[in-house]
Amino acid sequence: MFTTRPTLQGTFGMVSSTHWLASQSAMAVLEDGGNAFDAAVAAGFVLHVVEPHLNGPGGEVPIILAPAGGEVRVLCGQGPAPAGASIGHYRSLGLGLVPGTGPLAAAVPGAFDAWMVLLRDHGTKSLAQVLRYAIGYAEDGHAPVERIGETVESVRELFETEWTSSADVYLPGGKAPVPGELFRNPVLAATWRRLISEAESVGEDRVAQIEAARTVWREGFIAQALLRQSATPTMDTSGTHHTGTLTSADLAGWSAVYEAPATYEWEGWTLCKAGAWSQGPAFLQQLALLPSRAADLPAYGSAEYVHQLIEGCKLAMADREAWYGDAAEAPLAALLSEPYNTVRRALIGERASYELRPGTPEGREPVLSAHATAVSTGVSTGEPGFDPLGLPAAGAGEPTVGEPTVARDGATRGDTCHLDIVDRWGNMIAATPSGGWLQSNPVVPELGFPLGTRLQMAWLDPGLPNSLTPGRRPRTTLTPSIALREGVPVLAFGTPGGDQQDQWQFHFFLALALRAPVRGGLDLQGAIDAPNWHNDSFPGSFYPRGMRPGSVTVEKGMDPDVIEELRRRGHEVTVGAAWSEGRLCAVARDPETGVLSAAANPRGMQGYAVGR
């Protein structure tokens, strides 16, 4: 199997992330005696600086962690809808969907508190020690990747006429960030320096300093600036100025929390995902729809293999639409049960399905939002810019606002970050930071970063699992993964990609599980480099939430005979550019030998693995 890079192996520590500076910063923490959790926090804050079009402190992060010798846990850094974010309020504004940008789309910011809770409970370093890398890149500058400037140019008019605080940071002197020239965010650096100063004023105790920083975020100068920004009338994707609903009580009353992961066992593997407030269980449902034995699967990479995975994904995503969310308990046990999936598996025929077909777990009838019902039948909903037959289009190389990560030409768009780390002690972590990107909301002038827009994923129809509900989390696409063998964590992985995340990850995992190992371990790089694909045959999670029934987008590197057979079976295949599908990261640990491995995606030319 041709690969772009070797799968790295060593025994000290391994890091993989979507940006080389984050990977190397995490490795620097490991070299300085820190563990995987210290390194993850440092990398997370560096990603806020070097990938601001993909994530920010005002966004969110789900984290799955496996402490050496401990249980796998999910740390939820997805904030809920504010108390004032009711369906009635949004409907009273004449809205049928939550806008894709602006303060009305802002949930309670969750990323910062999740990183602090992780550092407090599982790290060993101080706040200043983990933040110094991000401060350095914000203050002294970094050479930006191409997509930052391209994203800024795509919203230049908005920044110059409406979101002028964003222009101050991202268009200094009217010039967007340019690769090869240092780009700085001194306001963000000053924010973190002030945070550290106030946290250290409580004394030298590491935990006390972290708790003080959490208080500053929720009640101090950062909270006050966030609230001022939320109350500022802001132009959003509805074409109207709106204010947000965030209050001091919302900020002060929320904390990141630990949860048990959702799990499924297949062929000796146990896959761990976040619960049904994320799309993570869709990965598990795709596993449940496979034959119980790998030997019964069609040949890897064959047209029959790809067809079965596409059709199984459609069924899992239809169930995601009907049953996932935080406003009602999801029937996960039933959705993952063998009797249920025996019935669902029988729906996969020889031809491509063009229907949205949620199931009836426990005999319960599915109920879809009016918008999802409309888009699944190609009916216009009247939303501005809505195309019922497709996702928002974008020209080649033109970033989109929000998080529609794949355009009709198959080109990937910026949206999210990911990092995976394993250390010499066997601690392992996977995290998918997102939201609060530069094109989501105006930069908060005093802070140097914007609010997020995750509420756009909730429906304005009552009575649904994903209805907009005060105090409840909007369903997120963010979905890191940890996999165990015989009860021992051996693999952490994930990818950016919105609705594509649990498609690309699923294909990656099966490539690992079904193909021969290399160098005595999992072929991480080969599985990442293998031709990938996705489908959009379900309502998208991001404004304006269209779908493309029967669609499949494949990379140019896929076998032409496979593409032709998929078309013969009724799939509407779009051949995208080479190296356009997926941005996976992965690390692994062999519990018998202690050998650590890592690999990173070459697509996008910025993800890197490091280690020794």
C-alpha positions as CSV (number, residue, x, y, z in Angstrom):
1,M,0.0,0.0,0.0
2,F,1.4,3.4,-1.0
3,T,1.6,5.9,1.8
4,T,2.8,9.5,1.9
5,R,4.7,9.1,5.1
6,P,5.8,6.4,7.5
7,T,3.8,5.4,10.5
8,L,5.9,6.8,13.3
9,Q,6.9,4.5,16.1
10,G,8.7,5.0,19.5
11,T,8.3,4.6,23.2
12,F,8.4,8.1,24.8
13,G,5.4,9.9,23.3
14,M,3.4,10.4,20.2
15,V,1.3,13.4,19.0
16,S,-0.9,13.8,16.0
17,S,-2.9,17.0,15.2
18,T,-4.2,19.1,12.4
19,H,-1.4,21.6,12.6
20,W,2.3,21.0,13.0
21,L,2.8,23.8,15.5
22,A,0.2,22.3,17.8
23,S,1.8,18.9,17.4
24,Q,5.3,20.2,18.2
25,S,4.1,22.3,21.1
26,A,2.5,19.2,22.6
27,M,5.7,17.3,22.1
28,A,7.6,20.0,23.9
29,V,5.4,19.6,26.9
30,L,6.0,15.8,26.9
31,E,9.8,16.5,26.6
32,D,9.5,18.8,29.6
33,G,8.1,16.0,31.7
34,G,4.4,16.7,31.2
35,N,1.9,13.9,30.5
36,A,-0.6,13.5,27.5
37,F,-3.2,15.7,29.2
38,D,-0.8,18.6,29.9
39,A,0.3,18.3,26.2
40,A,-3.3,18.3,25.0
41,V,-4.2,21.5,26.8
42,A,-1.1,23.2,25.4
43,A,-1.9,22.0,21.9
44,G,-5.5,23.0,22.2
45,F,-4.7,26.6,22.9
46,V,-2.1,26.7,20.1
47,L,-4.8,25.5,17.7
48,H,-6.9,28.5,18.8
49,V,-4.1,30.7,17.5
50,V,-2.8,28.9,14.4
51,E,-6.2,27.6,13.1
52,P,-8.6,30.5,14.1
53,H,-10.8,29.7,11.0
54,L,-11.3,26.2,12.5
55,N,-11.7,26.8,16.2
56,G,-11.4,29.3,19.1
57,P,-11.7,29.7,22.9
58,G,-15.4,30.7,22.5
59,G,-16.2,27.3,20.8
60,E,-16.4,23.8,22.2
61,V,-14.5,20.6,22.5
62,P,-15.5,17.0,23.3
63,I,-12.7,15.0,24.8
64,I,-12.3,11.3,25.3
65,L,-9.5,10.3,27.7
66,A,-8.1,7.1,28.9
67,P,-5.8,7.6,31.9
68,A,-3.2,4.8,32.3
69,G,-4.9,2.0,34.4
70,G,-8.2,4.0,34.6
71,E,-11.5,4.0,32.8
72,V,-12.2,5.7,29.5
73,R,-14.3,8.8,30.1
74,V,-15.8,11.6,28.0
75,L,-15.2,15.2,29.1
76,C,-18.0,17.3,27.6
77,G,-16.9,20.7,26.5
78,Q,-20.1,21.4,24.7
79,G,-22.0,24.2,26.3
80,P,-25.8,24.3,26.4
81,A,-28.3,26.8,25.0
82,P,-28.7,29.9,27.2
83,A,-31.8,30.2,29.4
84,G,-33.3,32.7,27.0
85,A,-32.7,30.7,23.9
86,S,-36.2,29.3,23.5
87,I,-38.0,28.3,20.4
88,G,-40.6,30.9,21.1
89,H,-38.0,33.7,21.1
90,Y,-36.5,32.7,17.8
91,R,-39.9,32.2,16.2
92,S,-40.9,35.6,17.4
93,L,-38.0,37.0,15.4
94,G,-39.5,35.5,12.2
95,L,-36.9,32.7,12.0
96,G,-37.4,29.2,10.8
97,L,-33.8,28.1,11.5
98,V,-31.2,29.3,13.9
99,P,-28.9,31.6,11.9
100,G,-25.5,30.2,10.9
101,T,-23.6,33.2,12.3
102,G,-24.1,35.9,14.9
103,P,-24.9,35.9,18.7
104,L,-28.2,34.2,18.3
105,A,-26.3,31.1,17.3
106,A,-24.0,31.2,20.3
107,A,-24.2,28.5,23.0
108,V,-22.6,28.9,26.3
109,P,-18.8,28.7,25.4
110,G,-17.5,25.3,26.5
111,A,-13.9,24.8,25.2
112,F,-12.0,26.9,27.8
113,D,-13.6,25.2,30.8
114,A,-13.2,21.7,29.4
115,W,-9.4,22.3,28.9
116,M,-9.2,23.7,32.5
117,V,-11.0,20.8,34.0
118,L,-8.8,18.4,32.1
119,L,-5.6,20.2,33.3
120,R,-6.9,20.4,36.9
121,D,-7.9,16.7,37.2
122,H,-5.4,14.9,35.0
123,G,-2.5,17.3,34.3
124,T,0.7,18.1,36.2
125,K,1.6,21.5,34.7
126,S,0.6,25.0,35.7
127,L,-1.7,27.3,33.7
128,A,1.3,29.5,32.7
129,Q,3.3,26.5,31.6
130,V,0.7,25.2,29.2
131,L,-0.4,28.6,27.9
132,R,3.1,29.9,27.1
133,Y,3.1,28.3,23.6
134,A,-0.2,29.9,22.5
135,I,0.9,33.2,24.0
136,G,4.1,33.1,22.1
137,Y,2.5,32.4,18.7
138,A,-0.2,35.1,19.3
139,E,2.3,37.7,20.5
140,D,5.4,37.0,18.4
141,G,3.5,35.7,15.4
142,H,3.3,32.6,13.3
143,A,3.4,32.0,9.6
144,P,-0.3,31.4,8.7
145,V,-1.6,28.5,6.5
146,E,-3.2,29.6,3.2
147,R,-6.7,28.9,4.3
148,I,-6.7,31.6,7.0
149,G,-6.2,34.3,4.5
150,E,-8.6,32.7,2.0
151,T,-11.3,32.6,4.7
152,V,-10.7,36.2,5.7
153,E,-11.0,37.3,2.0
154,S,-14.3,35.4,1.7
155,V,-15.8,37.6,4.5
156,R,-13.8,40.8,3.8
157,E,-16.9,42.9,3.0
158,L,-18.7,41.7,6.1
159,F,-15.6,42.5,8.3
160,E,-15.1,45.9,6.7
161,T,-18.8,47.0,6.9
162,E,-20.3,45.2,9.8
163,W,-17.8,43.1,11.9
164,T,-15.2,45.8,12.2
165,S,-13.6,44.4,15.4
166,S,-12.8,41.3,13.3
167,A,-11.2,43.5,10.6
168,D,-9.0,45.0,13.3
169,V,-7.5,41.6,14.0
170,Y,-7.7,39.8,10.6
171,L,-7.4,42.8,8.2
172,P,-4.8,45.0,9.8
173,G,-4.1,47.8,7.4
174,G,-6.6,46.2,5.1
175,K,-4.4,43.2,4.5
176,A,-5.4,39.6,5.1
177,P,-3.0,37.1,6.7
178,V,-0.4,36.0,4.1
179,P,1.6,32.7,4.2
180,G,5.3,33.3,4.9
181,E,4.6,36.6,6.7
182,L,4.2,36.6,10.5
183,F,0.6,37.1,11.7
184,R,-0.1,38.2,15.2
185,N,-3.0,38.5,17.6
186,P,-1.7,40.6,20.4
187,V,-5.1,41.2,21.9
188,L,-5.5,37.4,22.5
189,A,-2.0,37.2,23.9
190,A,-2.9,40.0,26.3
191,T,-6.1,38.2,27.4
192,W,-4.1,35.1,28.4
193,R,-1.4,37.1,30.1
194,R,-4.1,38.9,32.2
195,L,-5.8,35.7,32.9
196,I,-2.6,34.1,34.2
197,S,-1.8,37.2,36.3
198,E,-5.2,37.1,38.0
199,A,-5.0,33.4,38.5
200,E,-1.6,33.5,40.1
201,S,-2.7,36.2,42.5
202,V,-4.4,33.5,44.6
203,G,-1.1,31.9,45.4
204,E,1.2,29.2,44.1
205,D,-1.1,26.2,44.4
206,R,-1.6,24.8,40.8
207,V,-5.2,23.7,41.3
208,A,-6.2,26.9,43.0
209,Q,-4.8,28.9,40.1
210,I,-6.8,26.8,37.6
211,E,-10.0,27.3,39.6
212,A,-9.3,31.0,39.7
213,A,-8.9,31.1,35.9
214,R,-12.2,29.3,35.5
215,T,-13.8,32.0,37.7
216,V,-12.3,34.7,35.6
217,W,-13.8,33.1,32.5
218,R,-17.2,32.7,34.0
219,E,-17.5,35.9,36.1
220,G,-14.5,38.2,35.6
221,F,-13.3,40.4,32.8
222,I,-13.7,37.7,30.1
223,A,-17.3,37.0,31.0
224,Q,-18.1,40.7,31.0
225,A,-16.6,41.2,27.5
226,L,-18.5,38.1,26.2
227,L,-21.8,39.5,27.5
228,R,-21.2,42.9,26.0
229,Q,-20.6,41.3,22.6
230,S,-23.7,39.1,22.9
231,A,-25.8,42.1,23.6
232,T,-24.4,44.0,20.5
233,P,-26.8,43.9,17.5
234,T,-24.9,41.9,14.8
235,M,-25.6,41.1,11.2
236,D,-26.0,37.3,10.7
237,T,-26.9,34.9,7.9
238,S,-30.6,35.8,8.2
239,G,-29.7,39.2,6.7
240,T,-30.8,41.0,9.9
241,H,-29.1,42.4,13.0
242,H,-29.8,40.4,16.1
243,T,-28.6,40.3,19.7
244,G,-27.9,37.1,21.6
245,T,-29.4,35.6,24.7
246,L,-26.3,34.9,26.8
247,T,-26.5,36.1,30.4
248,S,-24.1,36.2,33.4
249,A,-26.1,33.4,35.0
250,D,-25.6,31.2,31.9
251,L,-21.8,31.7,32.1
252,A,-21.5,31.4,35.8
253,G,-23.8,28.3,36.0
254,W,-22.1,25.9,33.6
255,S,-19.2,23.6,34.0
256,A,-17.6,20.9,31.8
257,V,-18.7,17.4,33.0
258,Y,-17.5,13.8,32.8
259,E,-19.6,11.1,31.3
260,A,-19.4,7.4,30.5
261,P,-18.7,6.8,26.8
262,A,-21.2,5.1,24.4
263,T,-19.6,1.8,23.3
264,Y,-20.0,-1.0,20.9
265,E,-18.0,-4.3,20.5
266,W,-17.0,-5.7,17.1
267,E,-14.4,-8.3,16.2
268,G,-12.6,-8.0,19.5
269,W,-12.6,-4.2,19.4
270,T,-14.5,-1.9,21.8
271,L,-15.2,1.5,20.2
272,C,-15.8,4.4,22.6
273,K,-17.6,7.6,21.6
274,A,-19.4,10.5,23.1
275,G,-23.2,10.1,23.7
276,A,-26.1,11.1,21.5
277,W,-25.6,14.8,22.2
278,S,-22.9,14.2,19.6
279,Q,-23.1,12.2,16.4
280,G,-20.6,9.7,17.9
281,P,-23.2,6.8,18.2
282,A,-23.6,7.0,14.4
283,F,-20.2,5.4,14.1
284,L,-21.3,2.7,16.5
285,Q,-24.5,2.1,14.5
286,Q,-22.5,1.7,11.3
287,L,-20.5,-1.0,13.1
288,A,-23.7,-2.6,14.3
289,L,-25.0,-2.8,10.7
290,L,-21.9,-4.8,9.6
291,P,-21.8,-8.6,9.7
292,S,-20.7,-9.8,13.1
293,R,-17.6,-11.4,11.5
294,A,-15.2,-9.4,9.4
295,A,-14.7,-12.4,7.2
296,D,-18.3,-11.9,6.0
297,L,-17.7,-8.4,4.7
298,P,-17.2,-7.9,0.9
299,A,-13.6,-7.5,-0.2
300,Y,-12.0,-4.3,1.2
301,G,-12.3,-1.5,-1.4
302,S,-14.6,-3.3,-3.7
303,A,-17.7,-1.7,-5.1
304,E,-19.9,-4.0,-3.0
305,Y,-17.9,-3.0,0.1
306,V,-18.2,0.8,-0.6
307,H,-21.9,0.4,-1.5
308,Q,-22.6,-1.4,1.8
309,L,-20.8,1.2,3.8
310,I,-22.6,4.1,2.1
311,E,-26.1,2.5,2.6
312,G,-25.4,1.6,6.2
313,C,-24.3,5.2,6.8
314,K,-27.5,6.5,5.4
315,L,-29.5,4.4,7.8
316,A,-27.4,5.4,10.8
317,M,-27.6,9.1,9.8
318,A,-31.4,8.9,9.4
319,D,-31.5,7.6,13.0
320,R,-29.3,10.4,14.0
321,E,-31.8,12.8,12.6
322,A,-34.7,11.2,14.4
323,W,-33.3,10.1,17.7
324,Y,-30.1,12.0,18.7
325,G,-30.1,15.1,20.8
326,D,-30.0,16.4,24.4
327,A,-33.6,17.5,24.7
328,A,-34.8,13.9,25.1
329,E,-33.2,10.6,26.0
330,A,-31.9,8.7,23.0
331,P,-32.8,5.0,22.9
332,L,-29.1,4.0,22.3
333,A,-29.4,0.5,23.7
334,A,-32.2,-0.3,21.2
335,L,-30.4,1.5,18.3
336,L,-27.3,-0.7,18.9
337,S,-29.1,-4.0,19.6
338,E,-28.8,-6.9,17.3
339,P,-32.5,-7.5,16.7
340,Y,-32.9,-3.8,15.6
341,N,-29.9,-3.9,13.3
342,T,-31.0,-7.2,11.8
343,V,-34.1,-5.5,10.5
344,R,-32.2,-2.4,9.5
345,R,-29.5,-4.4,7.7
346,A,-32.2,-6.0,5.5
347,L,-33.0,-2.6,4.1
348,I,-29.7,-2.5,2.3
349,G,-30.4,-3.6,-1.3
350,E,-28.5,-3.7,-4.5
351,R,-29.4,-0.2,-5.5
352,A,-28.7,3.2,-3.9
353,S,-31.5,4.5,-1.6
354,Y,-32.7,8.0,-2.1
355,E,-35.0,8.0,1.0
356,L,-34.5,9.2,4.5
357,R,-35.4,6.1,6.5
358,P,-35.2,6.4,10.3
359,G,-36.1,3.2,12.2
360,T,-38.5,2.4,15.0
361,P,-36.4,1.4,18.1
362,E,-38.6,-0.1,20.8
363,G,-41.5,0.3,18.5
364,R,-41.4,4.1,18.8
365,E,-42.3,6.0,15.6
366,P,-39.7,8.6,14.5
367,V,-40.7,12.2,14.2
368,L,-38.6,14.6,12.1
369,S,-38.4,18.4,12.0
370,A,-40.5,20.1,9.4
371,H,-37.3,21.3,7.7
372,A,-35.8,17.8,7.6
373,T,-39.0,16.4,6.1
374,A,-38.9,19.2,3.5
375,V,-35.3,18.8,2.5
376,S,-35.6,15.0,2.2
377,T,-38.4,15.4,-0.4
378,G,-36.7,18.3,-2.2
379,V,-39.2,20.9,-1.1
380,S,-38.0,24.5,-0.5
381,T,-38.4,25.9,3.0
382,G,-38.1,29.5,2.0
383,E,-35.0,30.1,4.1
384,P,-32.6,32.6,2.6
385,G,-30.0,31.0,0.3
386,F,-31.6,27.5,0.8
387,D,-31.2,24.9,-1.9
388,P,-33.4,21.9,-1.1
389,L,-31.4,19.6,-3.4
390,G,-28.0,20.4,-2.2
391,L,-25.6,21.7,0.4
392,P,-24.5,25.3,0.1
393,A,-22.4,25.6,-3.0
394,A,-18.9,27.1,-3.0
395,G,-16.5,27.8,-5.8
396,A,-13.2,26.1,-6.0
397,G,-11.0,27.3,-3.2
398,E,-13.7,29.5,-1.7
399,P,-14.3,28.9,2.0
400,T,-17.9,28.9,3.2
401,V,-19.3,30.6,6.3
402,G,-20.5,28.2,9.0
403,E,-19.3,24.6,8.7
404,P,-20.5,23.0,5.4
405,T,-17.2,21.2,5.0
406,V,-17.5,19.7,1.6
407,A,-18.7,21.6,-1.5
408,R,-20.3,20.1,-4.6
409,D,-16.9,19.9,-6.3
410,G,-15.7,17.7,-3.4
411,A,-13.2,20.3,-2.1
412,T,-12.8,20.3,1.7
413,R,-13.6,23.4,3.7
414,G,-12.2,24.5,7.0
415,D,-14.3,23.7,10.0
416,T,-12.7,22.0,13.0
417,C,-9.4,20.7,14.5
418,H,-8.3,17.4,16.0
419,L,-5.5,16.1,18.2
420,D,-4.5,12.7,19.6
421,I,-1.7,12.1,22.1
422,V,-0.3,9.0,23.9
423,D,2.5,9.2,26.4
424,R,5.2,6.9,27.8
425,W,3.0,6.0,30.8
426,G,0.1,4.9,28.6
427,N,-2.2,7.9,29.1
428,M,-4.2,8.5,25.9
429,I,-6.5,11.3,24.7
430,A,-8.5,12.3,21.6
431,A,-10.1,15.8,21.3
432,T,-11.9,17.6,18.5
433,P,-11.9,21.4,19.2
434,S,-14.2,23.5,17.0
435,G,-16.5,26.5,16.9
436,G,-15.8,30.1,17.7
437,W,-14.0,30.4,14.4
438,L,-13.2,33.8,12.9
439,Q,-16.2,33.7,10.5
440,S,-18.7,32.7,13.2
441,N,-19.2,36.0,15.1
442,P,-17.4,39.3,15.4
443,V,-14.1,39.3,17.4
444,V,-14.8,40.4,21.0
445,P,-12.7,43.6,20.9
446,E,-11.2,43.3,24.4
447,L,-10.4,39.5,24.0
448,G,-9.2,38.8,20.5
449,F,-11.6,35.9,19.8
450,P,-15.3,35.5,18.8
451,L,-18.3,33.6,20.3
452,G,-19.4,30.4,18.6
453,T,-22.4,29.3,16.6
454,R,-23.2,25.8,17.7
455,L,-26.9,26.5,18.3
456,Q,-27.4,26.5,14.6
457,M,-27.5,22.7,14.9
458,A,-30.7,22.7,17.0
459,W,-34.2,22.7,15.4
460,L,-36.9,25.3,16.0
461,D,-39.6,22.6,16.2
462,P,-40.8,21.6,19.6
463,G,-40.8,18.0,20.9
464,L,-37.7,16.7,19.1
465,P,-34.5,15.2,20.6
466,N,-32.6,18.1,19.0
467,S,-35.1,20.9,19.6
468,L,-33.6,24.2,20.8
469,T,-34.0,23.9,24.6
470,P,-32.6,26.2,27.3
471,G,-30.0,24.4,29.3
472,R,-29.7,21.6,26.8
473,R,-26.8,21.0,24.4
474,P,-27.3,21.3,20.7
475,R,-26.4,18.1,18.9
476,T,-22.9,18.4,17.7
477,T,-21.0,16.7,14.9
478,L,-17.8,16.6,16.9
479,T,-16.8,13.1,17.6
480,P,-13.4,11.9,18.8
481,S,-12.7,8.2,19.2
482,I,-10.8,5.8,21.4
483,A,-10.7,2.1,20.7
484,L,-9.8,-0.8,23.1
485,R,-8.6,-4.4,22.6
486,E,-9.4,-6.8,25.3
487,G,-10.4,-3.9,27.5
488,V,-7.1,-2.0,27.1
489,P,-7.0,1.4,25.2
490,V,-4.9,1.0,22.1
491,L,-6.0,3.6,19.6
492,A,-7.1,7.3,19.6
493,F,-8.3,8.9,16.4
494,G,-10.5,11.6,14.9
495,T,-11.0,14.1,12.1
496,P,-12.5,17.5,11.3
497,G,-15.3,17.4,8.8
498,G,-18.8,18.2,10.2
499,D,-21.2,15.5,9.0
500,Q,-18.3,13.6,7.4
501,Q,-16.5,13.0,10.6
502,D,-18.1,9.6,11.4
503,Q,-17.9,8.6,7.8
504,W,-14.2,9.2,7.3
505,Q,-13.4,7.8,10.8
506,F,-15.4,4.6,10.1
507,H,-13.6,4.0,6.8
508,F,-10.3,4.6,8.5
509,F,-11.1,2.2,11.3
510,L,-12.1,-0.6,9.0
511,A,-9.0,-0.1,6.9
512,L,-7.0,-0.7,10.1
513,A,-9.1,-3.6,11.2
514,L,-9.2,-5.4,7.8
515,R,-5.8,-4.9,6.4
516,A,-2.4,-6.3,7.3
517,P,-0.3,-4.5,9.9
518,V,3.1,-2.9,9.2
519,R,6.2,-2.9,11.4
520,G,4.4,-5.2,13.8
521,G,1.7,-2.6,14.5
522,L,-1.4,-0.9,13.1
523,D,-0.9,0.6,9.7
524,L,-2.1,4.1,10.8
525,Q,-0.6,6.0,7.9
526,G,-1.8,3.5,5.3
527,A,-5.4,3.7,6.6
528,I,-5.3,7.5,6.6
529,D,-3.9,7.7,3.1
530,A,-6.4,5.2,1.6
531,P,-8.9,6.7,-0.8
532,N,-11.9,8.1,1.1
533,W,-15.5,9.1,0.4
534,H,-18.6,10.6,2.0
535,N,-22.3,11.0,1.2
536,D,-24.8,13.8,1.9
537,S,-28.0,11.8,1.8
538,F,-29.4,13.2,5.0
539,P,-30.1,16.8,6.3
540,G,-26.9,18.7,6.9
541,S,-26.1,19.9,10.5
542,F,-25.2,23.4,9.4
543,Y,-27.2,26.3,8.1
544,P,-29.0,26.2,5.7
545,R,-29.2,22.4,6.3
546,G,-29.8,21.0,2.8
547,M,-29.2,17.4,1.6
548,R,-28.3,15.6,-1.6
549,P,-30.2,12.3,-1.8
550,G,-28.2,9.5,-3.5
551,S,-25.0,11.6,-3.6
552,V,-21.5,10.2,-3.0
553,T,-18.3,12.2,-3.3
554,V,-15.2,10.2,-3.8
555,E,-11.5,11.1,-4.2
556,K,-9.9,11.0,-7.6
557,G,-7.7,8.2,-6.4
558,M,-10.6,5.7,-6.1
559,D,-10.6,2.8,-8.6
560,P,-12.5,3.9,-11.7
561,D,-14.1,0.5,-12.0
562,V,-15.5,0.9,-8.5
563,I,-16.8,4.4,-9.4
564,E,-18.5,3.0,-12.5
565,E,-20.1,0.2,-10.5
566,L,-21.4,2.6,-7.9
567,R,-23.0,4.6,-10.7
568,R,-24.6,1.5,-12.1
569,R,-26.1,0.9,-8.7
570,G,-27.8,4.3,-8.8
571,H,-25.3,6.4,-6.7
572,E,-24.8,9.9,-8.0
573,V,-21.1,10.0,-7.8
574,T,-19.0,13.2,-7.8
575,V,-15.3,12.7,-8.3
576,G,-13.6,15.3,-6.2
577,A,-10.0,16.3,-6.3
578,A,-7.2,14.0,-5.3
579,W,-6.5,14.1,-1.5
580,S,-9.7,15.9,-0.8
581,E,-11.6,13.6,1.6
582,G,-10.7,13.5,5.3
583,R,-8.2,15.1,7.7
584,L,-7.6,12.2,10.1
585,C,-5.2,12.0,13.0
586,A,-4.3,8.9,15.0
587,V,-2.0,7.5,17.7
588,A,-1.7,4.0,19.0
589,R,-0.1,1.9,21.8
590,D,0.7,-1.8,21.8
591,P,0.0,-2.8,25.5
592,E,2.3,-5.9,25.1
593,T,5.4,-4.2,23.9
594,G,4.8,-0.5,24.9
595,V,5.5,0.6,21.3
596,L,3.7,3.8,20.5
597,S,2.6,4.8,16.9
598,A,1.3,7.9,15.2
599,A,0.2,9.2,11.8
600,A,-1.4,12.3,10.4
601,N,-3.3,13.2,7.3
602,P,-1.5,14.7,4.3
603,R,-4.6,16.4,2.9
604,G,-4.6,20.1,3.5
605,M,-0.8,20.1,4.0
606,Q,-0.8,21.1,7.6
607,G,-1.5,18.0,9.8
608,Y,1.5,16.4,11.3
609,A,2.5,13.6,13.7
610,V,5.6,13.8,15.8
611,G,7.1,11.6,18.5
612,R,10.0,9.5,19.6
